[in-house]
């Protein structure tokens, strides 16, 4: 029988996973708007962020229609300049005092509802329609996000990812570069909240010539006492 390559009787692994996440376009983030209560709670606990890019999704002006409470038309985007289109149609009730629906100005990325005084009530981005209809699930060109940067924002646990990004020079450079090199794409910001990690231990009773005395137990205590979270901060 070959000699075991293990040094200790016990072995350990760390299980780490994200519990909640948010995604917003850089354009929405840079406008400085406010989040809803549930979204803000997630944002306050997110410290890992990714900056990526996805195709710009917009509405087709020629096919846009709102009749009898039904919104319909085409959603489009471009890959290396080549146009992609897909039809959509769904009920869209006018709420909160809205009296009419219009298409935003070029590049027609939003549908806007207005009240009788032409004040904006709600808006519906074309990207949200893709998510709501599940189009992105069957289309890798929309579901795949090209990641450009990964970062963290801890600062003793007092600064969130969104706060870090407000003064992030790399984000500014990425936005400028994307505008010049990738006019058919938009920058997306994804932030993640991670649950406390779990330590998974294993003991192989068949292993031979391994350390199984007090040194193995001391090693276990050291792993449990010296948290990885402290190292990440």
Secondary structure by P-SEA (a helix, b strand, c coil): cccccccccbbbbbbbbbcccccccaaaaaacccccaaaaaaaaaccbbbbbcccbbbbccccccccccbbbbbbbcccccbbbbbbbbbbbbbcccccccccccccccbbbbbcccccccccccaaaaaaaacccccccccccccccccccccccccccccccccccaaaaaaaaaaacccccbbbbbbbbbbccbbbbbbbccccccccccaaaaaaaaaaaacccccccc
